[in-house]
Structures are given as C-alpha cells and as structure tokens.
Amino acid sequence: MSQKVAVDALRYISVLLLFRFMNSLGTAFSFISNDAVAKIQILENYRCGANGQMYFTVQSMVKYEVDHRLVDLEKRGNHYESGCRTLLRLHRALKWLQLFLEKLRVASDDSKTSVLCSEAYNDSLANYHPWIVRKAAAIAFYMLPSRASFFEIMNMGPSEKVVATLGDALPLISKTYDITQELYNQHCFLDLP
Ligand SMILES: CCCCCCCCCCCCC/C=C/[C@@H](O)[C@H](COP(=O)(O)O)NC(=O)CCCCCCCCCCCCCCC
C-alpha cells in the first residue's frame, strides 16, 4: 500500500472512530459530530483537490489562501468555507479538548464528566457560540456518564492506562494548538468570520 493511501486510510478511520465515539454518547451529540465531521470533510476535500499539495501543512494552506485571496477576512463572502476559517473552528475545539482531557486526567473516578466537559467548554468554545448552541451543548453534556463509564466508552483499558495515555497525548495536543495559535495570531486570523 502506497504511503498516501495508507495515510488516507488512517484519516478515514480516525474520522469514523470520532463519529462512532460521538454516536455512542447518544443522539444529543449528533449535532456536534455532524458539524465536526462536515468541517473535517471540507479540509479533506481541499487536501484531495486540484491544489491538494498546498494543503499539506497548516503553514502552506495559510500561505496559499492568503496569496490567492481565498479567505474572507472581515465578513462572510465568496470564501465562506475557506480552509483557514474551517480549521480555526476545529482549532478552537482543540482548546476545549485539551482542557477537557486535562480535567478528565486528574479527576477522581466519581467525578461528573458533564461538569468537567461544561467547565472546559465554558473556558473555550462557548465564547464563540451563540446562546442557542451553548444551551444545546449544555443539554448534551448533561447526558454524559460518570468518569469511570466514560473511560469504558473510550475503550482504552483500565483507568490507570487511560490516565497514562492522556498524559502522553496532552503535550502533543498542546503543541499542535500552540503552533496553529501562533501562526493564526501572526496573520490576525483568530477572528475569521
Ligand atoms: C465528549 C463529549 C463531546 C463534547 C463536545 C464539546 C464541543 C461542543 C461543541 C458544540 C457546538 C457544536 C455545534 C456547531 C456549532 C458551529 O456553529 C460552530 C461554528 O461553526 P460555523 O462558524 O461554521 O457555524 N462549530 C464549531 O465551533 C466547531 C465544533 C466542533 C466540535 C468538535 C467536537 C469534537 C469532539 C471530540 C470528542 C473527543 C473526545 C475524546 C475523549 C477521549
């Protein structure tokens, strides 16, 4: 299998796993997973499109879309679903994920995942969502199980193993977030419409 096909297969599997994971949490999360998968698909389409090589890295995507004026900077226009604005939405979600996983990692087993999730959301994504989305998210979070049950759904082994895995993953998530945050800050892209 060529490397590109292998990478595409891995990407497909990761989106499928995200979709299946979110669906296992119940239909209350479908509006979240649908939006996330739709945004991932937008980026996938750019990656596999005529100028796919320009979307190989975040840096090359930003340069290409800036050089070719393919980003709506002030208000939504002809480039409503640019790669840059689409990635910004997922980048903001990555901050939520980083905060949530850190809380999950250090919490006690009887902690409420709904509280940990809400706290992380209120400190990150909530600042970019209208009232109605925040309320829908709050209802979805309320459906979340206890930390122990959540770990079972994650299907990553006993709690100790999950905590250790989260400890390994979090520095990588933080580094990914920081690189994109710095790049978008340099281009004044942190508030793309
Ligand atoms: C574990 C439970 C998962 C909780 C997920 C918390 C995030 C809540 C997001 C709620 C908003 C979703 C609805 C979409 C709103 C969009 O308007 C809004 C703006 O986009 P637009 O400018 O194109 O309209 N979209 C966004 O902000 C992007 C939201 C993307 C959410 C990605 C969530 C991924 C969740 C991954 C869970 C993985 C858990 C792993 C545990 C080990």
The ligand as an ORCA input file, in Angstrom:
! r2SCAN-3c Opt
* xyz 0 1
  C     -17.089     14.102     24.791
  C     -18.287     14.939     24.524
  C     -18.097     15.810     23.305
  C     -18.457     17.210     23.622
  C     -18.033     18.158     22.532
  C     -17.805     19.559     23.083
  C     -17.851     20.601     21.980
  C     -19.240     21.204     21.908
  C     -19.418     21.923     20.601
  C     -20.853     22.422     20.492
  C     -21.087     23.133     19.177
  C     -21.326     22.180     18.057
  C     -22.347     22.726     17.089
  C     -21.722     23.500     15.963
  C     -21.573     24.815     16.060
  C     -20.999     25.611     14.890
  O     -21.840     26.734     14.664
  C     -19.610     26.044     15.243
  C     -19.121     27.196     14.397
  O     -19.022     26.784     13.061
  P     -19.625     27.782     11.924
  O     -18.951     29.132     12.139
  O     -19.263     27.123     10.622
  O     -21.121     27.829     12.202
  N     -18.732     24.873     15.096
  C     -17.718     24.758     15.939
  O     -17.490     25.527     16.866
  C     -16.889     23.501     15.741
  C     -17.339     22.490     16.769
  C     -16.516     21.239     16.624
  C     -16.755     20.345     17.801
  C     -15.779     19.222     17.782
  C     -16.024     18.322     18.946
  C     -15.150     17.116     18.840
  C     -15.430     16.217     19.992
  C     -14.389     15.166     20.049
  C     -14.613     14.372     21.281
  C     -13.446     13.503     21.522
  C     -13.452     13.067     22.935
  C     -12.262     12.202     23.131
  C     -12.249     11.704     24.541
  C     -11.002     10.936     24.724
*
